[in-house]
Amino acid sequence: MNTGEYGDKELIGLCLKGQESGYARLYDRYAVPVYNTISRLVNHQREEAEDLLQEVFVDVFSKIERLQEVESFEGWTKRVAINKSISYLRKKQKVHFLSLEQTQLSEMSDEGSEEAVLKESRLEEIEKAIEGLPETSRTIVNLFLFEGMSQEEIGKLLDMSHTAVRSQYHRAKNRIASQVKGREVKKIG
C-alpha cells in the first residue's frame, strides 16, 4: 500500500486500524523537523536528541486515538517534543530559570542597531552565537525564533513571567548581535 499520497488524518486512521504503514509514514514525515526542534533545545547533544525523539514518538503513538481531533499532527508532536526537551533540561539541572527578581529590567533598552546586524548576518553565525548562550537564554531564543512561540507561551512553559522572558530574550539578542558584530570586525581587519 502506498501511503505517500495520504494526509495526516488518513495516516492516523491507518494507525487506529493497527496498520504499521501509518505509523511508519508519520514518523518518516515528521522525524527530521521534530529532531531539529529537540536538537536546538538540548544544544545539539546528538544522543540526547535521538533518545528524546524516540520518547516523543512513543508518547504520541501511544495516544494516537487523541490525535483524531488534533488539527496539526506536526504541531502536536512538536509541542510534545518541546515539553520533553524542557523536562529533560530541568532533570539534568542544566537549566536554571531566572526569576523576575534576578532579572535586570534596566538592560531592556532597545538600540535598534542590533536588529540591523542580525538581519545582515548569515544564519550560520547567528546559530553559532545562539549555541554559546546560557541554557535559559538559548531555550527562550530557540522557542521564540525557531518554534514561533510567543513570549507569553514561553513564560507559561518555563514557569517565568512574561517580563522575565522578554528581558532574557532582549539580553540574548544583544549578546548575539555583539558576537556577530565582533566577527564582522575581525573579517574586515
Stockholm file with secondary structure:
# STOCKHOLM 1.0

chainA/1-189         MNTGEYGDKELIGLCLKGQESGYARLYDRYAVPVYNTISRLVNHQREEAEDLLQEVFVDVFSKIERLQEVESFEGWTKRVAINKSISYLRKKQKVHFLSLEQTQLSEMSDEGSEEAVLKESRLEEIEKAIEGLPETSRTIVNLFLFEGMSQEEIGKLLDMSHTAVRSQYHRAKNRIASQVKGREVKKIG
#=GR chainA/1-189 SS CCCTTCCHHHHHHHHHTTCHHHHHHHHHHHHHHHHHHHHHHTTTCHHHHHHHHHHHHHHHHHTGGGGGSCSCHHHHHHHHHHHHHHHHHHHTTCCCCCCGGGSCGGGGCCCSHHHHHHHHSCHHHHHHHHHTSCHHHHHHHIIIIISCCCHHHHHHHHTCCHHHHHHHHHHHHHHHHHHHHHHHHHHHC
#=GC SS_cons         CCCTTCCHHHHHHHHHTTCHHHHHHHHHHHHHHHHHHHHHHTTTCHHHHHHHHHHHHHHHHHTGGGGGSCSCHHHHHHHHHHHHHHHHHHHTTCCCCCCGGGSCGGGGCCCSHHHHHHHHSCHHHHHHHHHTSCHHHHHHHIIIIISCCCHHHHHHHHTCCHHHHHHHHHHHHHHHHHHHHHHHHHHHC
//
